[in-house]
Amino acid sequence: MSFRLYKKEKLRGEITVARLFDRSVEGNSSALVFPLRVAFRLNDRRTVKCPQFLVSIPKKRLRHAVDRVKMRRRVREAYRLNRHLLPTDLPVDIAFIYVASELKDYAAVERAVTRLLTKISQTLAPDSNDNQ
């Protein structure tokens, strides 16, 4: 198992991101585990069959750029170490949005990411979790 984050795992593209946050699109879901909210959707149109994600730390929540960068790194690291909770062949788009107003320690972020990834896995691939 590789712990490296590859470019194909990064969610990019204006249309793809807009479709992920569009509430009128069928199949979009979200969940909240403080300090993170996650928006996700199954994307069958993609050629790459792996989960893709993005991290959003709003300037409204954390005013200083160094704090936003620190939280972005913590969320990415937590995802990188816990992405094994998602099936590797599931083409899901995931957006992690930071909702707390102050910096949180890595343990809180990792706990939230693991709970959210488990929730996504149970929602999108319930038959694969029954066999384990």
Order of alpha helices (4+ residues) and beta strands (2+ residues): alpha-beta-beta-beta-alpha-beta-alpha-alpha
